[in-house]
Amino acid sequence: MLTESAWAASRTKGTFLSSKYKKLVGKRGKKRAVVAVAHAILVIAYHLIKEKKNFVELGASHVDERKREAQLKYYQKRIEELGAEIPETKSA
């Protein structure tokens, strides 16, 4: 049932699970990506039951935002390790 749910989730538009599938399918193949999405569904269900909360859809951009933040943090640390300074930017 989980893999069938994962196949259905992979075909939805603008959801966290579909973006997770699209991210993994190129690297791992269709079947492994579906198993990963099924695992994500299982983890989501576990936390919903354990914490007694309602499901909140994170959206398709959540995966990209998390990746972007992690990459920025990594490269800032790497630049500092190399001895260079990062110029200050003003946020508008």
N, C-alpha and C positions, 0 to 999 in steps of 0.2 A: 504494500500500500504506500509505503514511503517513496519508493522510486516512481510509482505512478503519479503521486502528488508532485514529485520533483519535476517530472516531464511536463506536467500541467503548469507548474510555476515557471519553468524555463520559457514557456510560450507567452507569458503575460507581458504586458508592456509597462515600463516605468516603475518596476518594483525592485527591491533589494535582491530578491532571490533570482530574478531574471538577469540582473547585472552580474551577480556572482557566477551564474552559469556561463554567460557570455565571456567573462574574464577567464574562466577555467577551460572552456571547450577548445580554445586554440592551443593551450599548453598540454592538456591531458587527454583530449578526445571526448566524444559525446558521452560515452557510458561512464567514464570516471567522473566527469563533471556532474552528471546526474546523481551519482552516488554521493558526491560532496554536497550537492544541494539537498539531498535527502537527509544527510547528516545535519546540515544547518536547520532543516525543518524540525528534526528531532530535538536538537539543542534548544530551539525557540520554544517548542512545546514543553520541554522540561522546565524551563525558566518561567513560563507562563503559569504552569501548575504549581511550581514550588513557591513562587512569590505572589501568587494570586493576583496577577495584574492583567490588564487588557492588552491585546496586541496593538503595537504602534508600528505602522509601516515606515521604514526609514527612507525609502525612495531610492531610485536608481543612482543618484549622485553620491550616496553615502560611501560607497566603495571607493570612488574616485577621490572624495574629500579626505578619507582616512589615509589613502595612499599618498596624496599630496602632502598632508601634514607630516607623515612619517619621513618622506623624502626630504622635505625642507629641514626637519630636525637633524637628519643624518648628514646632509651636506653642510649645514651650519657647523656642526661638530667637526666634520672633516676639514673644513676651511680653517677653523681655529687650531686644529692639530698641526696644520701645515704652517702656522705662524702668520697667516694673513688676517686682516681685520675686515669685518663685514660693515659696510657703510650703513649708517642709520637712515631709515626711511620714515617719512611722516605718513601716518594713516589719515585718510580724509573722512 
